[in-house]
Structure formats: C-alpha cells, structure tokens
Amino acid sequence: MLNINQTIQGETNNTNKILVPGSEQILEQMKMEIAEEMGIVLGANTTARDNGKVGGAITKRLIELGKHQLMNENKNNMLH
C-alpha cells in the first residue's frame, strides 16, 4: 500500500522543508491548540475544509508573530 506522501517510484511528493531545526514540536503544539480553539478534532476523518481552516489560522499566527518580531527588532535598532 502506498503512503500518501509517496509516488509509485518511491519518492515523496512533500516539498515542505523545516527551516528551523526543532520547530516541528512547536508547530504541532500550535496546530493542536488552534484546532481545539476552533472545536475541530484532528484525525483521519477530519475534512479537508477543517484541515484548511487550521492551516490558515496557523499561517495567520505565524505572520503576526513575524510582524511583531520585526517591529521589535526595528525599535531596538533605532535605539542604538
């Protein structure tokens, strides 16, 4: 039986790359927290729509975190 991320040739289709080592656990925790907040139970029977809602919310939070970090870095650079 084929794994969902494998092709017939045995190569994976997944092109996602972890850029920050160790971030997998943090992202997984964020995913579970967001799903719980939304009342979505993640699992094999979760719909694509619900998975998309959780993924979209993760993306929004990561963008907000990045914005705040950049603003703080800019403030610190202006003070020095």
N, C-alpha and C positions, 0 to 999 in steps of 0.2 A: 504494500500500500504506500502511496506517495505522501510524503509530508507536505503540508500546504505551502511551504517555502521552497520546495524542490521542483526542478524541472525533470523531465524524463531522463536527461543526461546526467542527473545527479547534482547539478549546480543549483545554488539558491537564487531566487529572484529578489530577495530582500537586499535593497541597496542602502538601507539606513546604517549609518556609521556613528558609533558613540565617540564623540569628540572629547568628552571629559571623562577620564577613567574613574570608575566608582559611582558615576551618576545614575546607573541603572536602578539601584535601590531607591534613590531619592525620587526618580521619575515614577517608579512603580508605586511608591507610597502616595505620591501626589495623585496618580491615577485612581487609586482606591479611595482616597479622601474625596475627590471630586465626584466619583460615581456615587458614593454614599450620600453626599450633599444633594445630588440630583435624584436620589431614590432609584438608582439603576444598580441592578445586581449583575456584575460581570461574570461571564462564564460561557460555556459552549453554546448556549441558546440565546445569548444576547444578540439583538438585531443589529444590523449594520448602521441603522439610524442612531441607535443608542450609543454604539461604539463611536460613531462620528461626533455625537454631542460631547462625549467625554474627551475625545481627542481635540476638538475645537476649544473646549474650556481649558485644557492643558496648555494649548498654544497661546491663548489669550493671557493666561497667568504668567507664562514664561516671558512673553513680550513685556508685560507690565513690570516684572522683576528686572528685566534688562534695562528698561527705561529708567527705573529708579536707580539702578546701579550707575548708569551713565550720568544721570543728573548729579548724583553724589560725587562721582569722580570729577566732573566739571567744577563743582563747587569747591572741592579740595584743591584742584589745580589753580583756581582763581585766587585762593587764599595764600598760595605760596609764591 
